[in-house]
Amino acid sequence: MDLFDPPSAAETAAVDTAITTRHSMRAFLPTPVPRAVVEEILAVASRAPSGTNLQPWQVHVLTGAALKRLSDRILAIHNDPEELARHEREYEYYPREWTSPYVERRRRVGWDLYRLLGIEKGDRERMHTQHGRNYRFFDAPVGLIFSIDRILQQGSWLDYGMFLENVMIAARARGLHTCPQAAFTSFHRVIADELAFRPDQMLVCGMALGHADPEALENQLVTERAPVAEFARFYED
């Protein structure tokens, strides 16, 4: 398609489908994803806009033994309460004070997931185990870790979000699924050590990438979205 040509109906539908079928998957098949496909996805995603073309994204792609080594280190800490207490997020992802409607949405998605998995309220052991699956990248064959230079400011983090979305949509266009993961932020020191971050590099998040397991109960979760009328205001006069 030429840069200035309007898209065909099929092209529009393909883009819309990639966006609307993107869901956070929490169980993956062991089917490998070729490195060439990962490189294609990242190349497409790099067309994300960024202020003055700073392109703040830095991507660390883990597969095979490298992925297992990082997962094992983090899981060992996750399962050791004394050691876990020594780790905290380098930045606050969530609000310090929860208000409506955000607290209701957060609770809803959590309990909807646990209900699918048969985890009852108060079952801390199974909740802990399920949360720990984050650190296996939900068994995906590809784990992505994203970092950013510390000197960059809030605007670059906004740009980074657009890049992350592009990664997920480009993956869907190739029949793959993803799960963006803020859970890794508590283990930024471990990740920085394992991946030999420079001192000026800061962890943003992780992401699982692969073929979603269609039989997994947790992959049946489809979160609700507010209607346009609830979050948009139109000004005409």
C-alpha positions as a Markdown table, in Angstrom:
| # | Residue | x | y | z |
|---|---|---|---|---|
| 1 | Met | 0.0 | 0.0 | 0.0 |
| 2 | Asp | 1.3 | 3.4 | -0.9 |
| 3 | Leu | 1.9 | 5.8 | 2.0 |
| 4 | Phe | -0.9 | 8.1 | 0.9 |
| 5 | Asp | -3.4 | 5.6 | -0.5 |
| 6 | Pro | -6.5 | 4.8 | 1.6 |
| 7 | Pro | -6.4 | 1.2 | 2.9 |
| 8 | Ser | -8.7 | -1.4 | 1.4 |
| 9 | Ala | -11.6 | -2.9 | 3.4 |
| 10 | Ala | -9.5 | -6.0 | 3.8 |
| 11 | Glu | -6.5 | -4.1 | 5.1 |
| 12 | Thr | -8.6 | -2.2 | 7.6 |
| 13 | Ala | -10.2 | -5.4 | 8.8 |
| 14 | Ala | -6.8 | -7.1 | 9.2 |
| 15 | Val | -5.5 | -4.2 | 11.4 |
| 16 | Asp | -8.7 | -4.1 | 13.5 |
| 17 | Thr | -8.6 | -7.9 | 13.9 |
| 18 | Ala | -5.0 | -7.8 | 15.1 |
| 19 | Ile | -5.9 | -5.1 | 17.7 |
| 20 | Thr | -9.2 | -6.6 | 18.9 |
| 21 | Thr | -7.8 | -10.2 | 19.2 |
| 22 | Arg | -4.9 | -9.1 | 21.3 |
| 23 | His | -5.4 | -10.5 | 24.8 |
| 24 | Ser | -3.0 | -11.2 | 27.6 |
| 25 | Met | -2.3 | -14.9 | 27.4 |
| 26 | Arg | -1.1 | -16.7 | 30.4 |
| 27 | Ala | -0.4 | -20.2 | 29.0 |
| 28 | Phe | 1.7 | -20.9 | 26.0 |
| 29 | Leu | 2.7 | -24.0 | 23.9 |
| 30 | Pro | 6.3 | -25.0 | 23.6 |
| 31 | Thr | 6.2 | -24.4 | 19.8 |
| 32 | Pro | 9.4 | -22.5 | 18.9 |
| 33 | Val | 9.2 | -19.0 | 17.4 |
| 34 | Pro | 12.0 | -18.6 | 14.8 |
| 35 | Arg | 14.5 | -15.7 | 15.5 |
| 36 | Ala | 13.7 | -14.3 | 12.1 |
| 37 | Val | 10.0 | -13.9 | 13.1 |
| 38 | Val | 11.0 | -12.1 | 16.3 |
| 39 | Glu | 13.3 | -9.8 | 14.4 |
| 40 | Glu | 10.4 | -9.0 | 11.9 |
| 41 | Ile | 8.1 | -8.2 | 14.8 |
| 42 | Leu | 10.6 | -5.8 | 16.4 |
| 43 | Ala | 11.4 | -4.2 | 13.1 |
| 44 | Val | 7.8 | -3.4 | 12.5 |
| 45 | Ala | 7.3 | -2.3 | 16.1 |
| 46 | Ser | 10.2 | 0.1 | 15.7 |
| 47 | Arg | 8.0 | 2.3 | 13.4 |
| 48 | Ala | 6.3 | 3.5 | 16.6 |
| 49 | Pro | 6.5 | 7.3 | 17.0 |
| 50 | Ser | 8.8 | 8.9 | 19.5 |
| 51 | Gly | 9.4 | 12.5 | 20.4 |
| 52 | Thr | 12.2 | 13.9 | 18.1 |
| 53 | Asn | 12.8 | 10.3 | 17.0 |
| 54 | Leu | 14.6 | 9.3 | 20.2 |
| 55 | Gln | 13.5 | 5.7 | 19.8 |
| 56 | Pro | 13.9 | 4.9 | 23.6 |
| 57 | Trp | 13.3 | 1.2 | 23.4 |
| 58 | Gln | 15.9 | -1.4 | 24.2 |
| 59 | Val | 14.9 | -5.1 | 23.9 |
| 60 | His | 16.5 | -8.2 | 25.4 |
| 61 | Val | 15.3 | -11.4 | 23.7 |
| 62 | Leu | 15.6 | -14.6 | 25.8 |
| 63 | Thr | 15.1 | -18.1 | 24.6 |
| 64 | Gly | 16.3 | -21.6 | 25.6 |
| 65 | Ala | 18.9 | -21.8 | 28.4 |
| 66 | Ala | 19.1 | -18.0 | 28.8 |
| 67 | Leu | 15.4 | -17.8 | 29.5 |
| 68 | Lys | 15.4 | -20.7 | 31.9 |
| 69 | Arg | 18.4 | -19.2 | 33.8 |
| 70 | Leu | 16.7 | -15.9 | 34.4 |
| 71 | Ser | 13.4 | -17.6 | 35.3 |
| 72 | Asp | 15.1 | -19.9 | 37.8 |
| 73 | Arg | 16.8 | -17.1 | 39.6 |
| 74 | Ile | 13.7 | -15.0 | 40.0 |
| 75 | Leu | 11.5 | -18.0 | 41.0 |
| 76 | Ala | 13.9 | -19.0 | 43.7 |
| 77 | Ile | 13.5 | -15.5 | 45.2 |
| 78 | His | 9.7 | -15.5 | 44.7 |
| 79 | Asn | 9.5 | -18.7 | 46.7 |
| 80 | Asp | 11.7 | -17.5 | 49.5 |
| 81 | Pro | 9.8 | -15.0 | 51.7 |
| 82 | Glu | 12.8 | -13.8 | 53.5 |
| 83 | Glu | 14.7 | -13.1 | 50.3 |
| 84 | Leu | 11.6 | -11.7 | 48.5 |
| 85 | Ala | 11.3 | -9.1 | 51.2 |
| 86 | Arg | 14.6 | -7.6 | 50.0 |
| 87 | His | 13.2 | -6.8 | 46.6 |
| 88 | Glu | 10.9 | -4.0 | 45.6 |
| 89 | Arg | 9.9 | -2.2 | 42.4 |
| 90 | Glu | 12.3 | 0.5 | 41.1 |
| 91 | Tyr | 9.3 | 2.6 | 40.0 |
| 92 | Glu | 5.6 | 2.6 | 40.9 |
| 93 | Tyr | 3.5 | 1.1 | 38.2 |
| 94 | Tyr | 0.2 | 1.3 | 40.1 |
| 95 | Pro | -1.3 | 4.2 | 42.0 |
| 96 | Arg | -0.4 | 4.5 | 45.7 |
| 97 | Glu | -4.1 | 5.1 | 46.5 |
| 98 | Trp | -6.8 | 3.2 | 44.7 |
| 99 | Thr | -10.0 | 5.0 | 43.7 |
| 100 | Ser | -13.1 | 4.2 | 41.6 |
| 101 | Pro | -13.4 | 3.0 | 38.9 |
| 102 | Tyr | -9.8 | 1.7 | 38.9 |
| 103 | Val | -10.0 | -0.4 | 42.1 |
| 104 | Glu | -13.2 | -2.1 | 40.8 |
| 105 | Arg | -11.6 | -2.9 | 37.5 |
| 106 | Arg | -8.5 | -4.3 | 39.1 |
| 107 | Arg | -10.5 | -6.6 | 41.4 |
| 108 | Arg | -12.7 | -7.7 | 38.6 |
| 109 | Val | -9.9 | -8.9 | 36.4 |
| 110 | Gly | -8.2 | -10.6 | 39.3 |
| 111 | Trp | -11.2 | -12.6 | 40.5 |
| 112 | Asp | -12.3 | -13.4 | 37.0 |
| 113 | Leu | -9.0 | -15.0 | 36.4 |
| 114 | Tyr | -9.0 | -16.9 | 39.7 |
| 115 | Arg | -12.5 | -18.1 | 39.1 |
| 116 | Leu | -11.5 | -19.6 | 35.7 |
| 117 | Leu | -8.7 | -21.4 | 37.5 |
| 118 | Gly | -10.8 | -22.5 | 40.4 |
| 119 | Ile | -8.7 | -20.5 | 42.9 |
| 120 | Glu | -10.9 | -19.4 | 45.8 |
| 121 | Lys | -10.5 | -16.2 | 47.7 |
| 122 | Gly | -8.0 | -16.6 | 50.5 |
| 123 | Asp | -6.1 | -19.5 | 48.9 |
| 124 | Arg | -2.8 | -17.7 | 49.2 |
| 125 | Glu | -0.7 | -20.7 | 48.2 |
| 126 | Arg | -2.4 | -21.2 | 44.8 |
| 127 | Met | -2.4 | -17.4 | 44.2 |
| 128 | His | 1.3 | -17.4 | 44.9 |
| 129 | Thr | 1.9 | -20.2 | 42.5 |
| 130 | Gln | -0.1 | -18.6 | 39.8 |
| 131 | His | 1.7 | -15.3 | 40.2 |
| 132 | Gly | 5.0 | -17.2 | 40.0 |
| 133 | Arg | 4.1 | -18.4 | 36.5 |
| 134 | Asn | 4.9 | -14.8 | 35.4 |
| 135 | Tyr | 8.5 | -15.6 | 36.0 |
| 136 | Arg | 8.4 | -18.6 | 33.6 |
| 137 | Phe | 6.9 | -16.2 | 31.0 |
| 138 | Phe | 3.9 | -18.5 | 31.3 |
| 139 | Asp | 6.0 | -21.2 | 29.5 |
| 140 | Ala | 6.3 | -19.1 | 26.3 |
| 141 | Pro | 9.4 | -20.0 | 24.3 |
| 142 | Val | 10.4 | -16.3 | 24.0 |
| 143 | Gly | 10.8 | -13.9 | 26.9 |
| 144 | Leu | 11.3 | -10.2 | 26.1 |
| 145 | Ile | 12.8 | -7.8 | 28.6 |
| 146 | Phe | 12.5 | -4.1 | 27.9 |
| 147 | Ser | 14.8 | -1.4 | 29.3 |
| 148 | Ile | 15.2 | 2.4 | 28.9 |
| 149 | Asp | 18.0 | 4.9 | 29.6 |
| 150 | Arg | 17.6 | 6.5 | 33.0 |
| 151 | Ile | 18.1 | 10.0 | 31.6 |
| 152 | Leu | 14.9 | 9.8 | 29.5 |
| 153 | Gln | 11.8 | 11.3 | 30.9 |
| 154 | Gln | 8.0 | 10.8 | 31.0 |
| 155 | Gly | 7.6 | 11.6 | 27.3 |
| 156 | Ser | 9.9 | 8.7 | 26.4 |
| 157 | Trp | 7.9 | 6.3 | 28.5 |
| 158 | Leu | 4.8 | 7.4 | 26.6 |
| 159 | Asp | 6.7 | 6.6 | 23.4 |
| 160 | Tyr | 7.7 | 3.3 | 24.9 |
| 161 | Gly | 4.1 | 2.3 | 25.4 |
| 162 | Met | 3.4 | 2.8 | 21.7 |
| 163 | Phe | 6.3 | 0.6 | 20.9 |
| 164 | Leu | 5.1 | -2.1 | 23.2 |
| 165 | Glu | 1.6 | -2.0 | 21.6 |
| 166 | Asn | 3.2 | -2.3 | 18.2 |
| 167 | Val | 5.1 | -5.4 | 19.3 |
| 168 | Met | 1.9 | -7.1 | 20.5 |
| 169 | Ile | -0.1 | -6.1 | 17.3 |
| 170 | Ala | 2.7 | -7.2 | 15.0 |
| 171 | Ala | 2.8 | -10.5 | 16.9 |
| 172 | Arg | -0.9 | -11.0 | 16.4 |
| 173 | Ala | -0.5 | -10.3 | 12.6 |
| 174 | Arg | 1.8 | -13.4 | 12.6 |
| 175 | Gly | -0.6 | -15.7 | 14.5 |
| 176 | Leu | 1.3 | -15.2 | 17.8 |
| 177 | His | 0.1 | -14.0 | 21.2 |
| 178 | Thr | 1.8 | -12.0 | 24.1 |
| 179 | Cys | 1.4 | -11.1 | 27.7 |
| 180 | Pro | 3.0 | -7.8 | 28.9 |
| 181 | Gln | 4.3 | -8.3 | 32.4 |
| 182 | Ala | 4.9 | -5.6 | 35.0 |
| 183 | Ala | 5.5 | -8.4 | 37.5 |
| 184 | Phe | 9.2 | -8.4 | 36.6 |
| 185 | Thr | 9.7 | -4.9 | 37.9 |
| 186 | Ser | 10.3 | -6.1 | 41.5 |
| 187 | Phe | 13.3 | -8.0 | 40.3 |
| 188 | His | 15.1 | -5.3 | 38.4 |
| 189 | Arg | 18.4 | -5.9 | 40.3 |
| 190 | Val | 18.4 | -9.6 | 39.3 |
| 191 | Ile | 17.5 | -8.9 | 35.7 |
| 192 | Ala | 20.2 | -6.1 | 35.5 |
| 193 | Asp | 22.8 | -8.5 | 36.8 |
| 194 | Glu | 21.7 | -11.4 | 34.6 |
| 195 | Leu | 21.5 | -9.4 | 31.4 |
| 196 | Ala | 24.5 | -7.2 | 32.2 |
| 197 | Phe | 22.7 | -3.9 | 32.1 |
| 198 | Arg | 24.8 | -0.7 | 32.1 |
| 199 | Pro | 24.3 | 1.4 | 35.2 |
| 200 | Asp | 22.3 | 3.9 | 33.1 |
| 201 | Gln | 19.8 | 1.2 | 32.0 |
| 202 | Met | 16.4 | 0.8 | 33.8 |
| 203 | Leu | 14.0 | -2.0 | 33.5 |
| 204 | Val | 10.6 | -1.2 | 32.0 |
| 205 | Cys | 8.8 | -4.5 | 31.9 |
| 206 | Gly | 8.8 | -8.0 | 30.5 |
| 207 | Met | 6.6 | -9.8 | 27.9 |
| 208 | Ala | 5.9 | -13.4 | 27.0 |
| 209 | Leu | 5.7 | -14.2 | 23.3 |
| 210 | Gly | 4.7 | -17.4 | 21.5 |
| 211 | His | 1.7 | -19.6 | 20.5 |
| 212 | Ala | -1.0 | -19.4 | 23.1 |
| 213 | Asp | -2.4 | -22.7 | 24.4 |
| 214 | Pro | -6.1 | -22.7 | 23.2 |
| 215 | Glu | -7.0 | -25.4 | 25.8 |
| 216 | Ala | -5.8 | -23.5 | 28.8 |
| 217 | Leu | -8.6 | -22.1 | 31.0 |
| 218 | Glu | -6.8 | -18.9 | 31.8 |
| 219 | Asn | -6.6 | -18.0 | 28.1 |
| 220 | Gln | -10.4 | -17.9 | 28.0 |
| 221 | Leu | -10.3 | -14.6 | 30.0 |
| 222 | Val | -11.5 | -11.7 | 28.0 |
| 223 | Thr | -11.5 | -8.4 | 29.9 |
| 224 | Glu | -14.2 | -5.8 | 29.5 |
| 225 | Arg | -13.7 | -2.4 | 28.0 |
| 226 | Ala | -15.6 | 0.7 | 28.8 |
| 227 | Pro | -17.7 | 2.0 | 25.9 |
| 228 | Val | -16.5 | 5.0 | 23.9 |
| 229 | Ala | -19.2 | 7.2 | 25.5 |
| 230 | Glu | -17.8 | 6.6 | 28.9 |
| 231 | Phe | -14.2 | 7.8 | 28.2 |
| 232 | Ala | -14.5 | 10.2 | 25.3 |
| 233 | Arg | -15.9 | 13.7 | 25.0 |
| 234 | Phe | -16.5 | 15.3 | 21.6 |
| 235 | Tyr | -16.3 | 19.1 | 21.1 |
| 236 | Glu | -17.9 | 20.5 | 18.0 |
| 237 | Asp | -18.9 | 24.1 | 18.6 |
